[in-house]
């Protein structure tokens, strides 16, 4: 533990507009960054010593910085988020067995889940879902949860993503009534497990969620998860229906694949595998 507490290495390399945004929106002070990372590290060590239930897997400066940025350099709030991150993975360990990219390689290669190469207008990294292509009968929802967590764990290693955040685009064309009813019956949906992670147990700035072409029966899913949504997250969810141009008021078509009425090629399969070099 001593080496972690004594580590005075600044893990950040951001500069220019990204640094200015971090200062403006995240209260980031380069002159105090290492000091606050060390203070968070000390509090983590104390928290771990006070419990037998949790073991914290990573305490390096680069990882701790993610939590400070996600909570605007409020050390106490960053500590709680760090604890929640680990508690979540213990709480849902039964859904996260074989937590590695190889176990979800079929999902990473599927084409219904991907990441856009270019950031959105606000600089956020963008996850894309095409659930109409999701084989709900042969791919457990728990596997999709695991894949999403693995991808997000990789994405937050990027400092640009830490500062600018993550967004979600979802095109629900092709989602059947059977899709929805099957999802509603799963533990992941009943307990809003993914919502719990995004809101309280992951070091990310969640910027927006845009959905298009949602069928009328999507309301069953939204009604199920809405009570779990904090107002801040509710305000960031935009349901555009079949008005794809409404999405373009928020996201430049030049950044979007053609599934979203954009100018980029269709979302290719295998876009996520490049996040895991040497692991597949």
C-alpha angles and dihedrals in degrees: 000000000000094000090054092050092048096046107120096173115129105223095193127100100168119132142158119026093353092056092046090052090049090052093046101042105022102037088239115170113186089203092059100032098100092042091055092045089053091048090052089049091053092050091048090053090051092047092050092049090053096058138050093196101072135050116188112222102196128034103157118132094248092057095044090052089064090062095046092052092047089056099038094253094300099145096202093051091044090053091052091049091050090051091046090051091059096038090054092056091049093046093052099032089125088064095043103054116145089021099196138105094251091063091059099033090121089060094045088054096040104095095225093089126044150135125246116238093221123057120240124255092278092051095253122142111244130224115199127205127188099182093176086075092050114112097219093179096056103029115060117226087234089064090053090050090051092049092049092051093048091050093047091048087057096044095054090059085076112086093210088059092047090056102035098035137214130293132190130220119188129183109194097188108136095024105140131208086249089056091054097044092049092050093048089058096055126098090234091060099035091055095034088232095169091050090051090054096049095045103040114005111046132070099234138112103233103207107176147341118210122187127186135186093015112172121235091256090061083087088078090063095042092048089053097052101032095086088058094053119099114222092252091059094041089057090056096054113093120189108197100174112196093334096103091170088065087064089054089061086069104029126040110242088223088069096048133086115241092258085074095045090265136139098242124093118269116286103275125221118255096031091135099051091076088067090067108052112180093008100088 
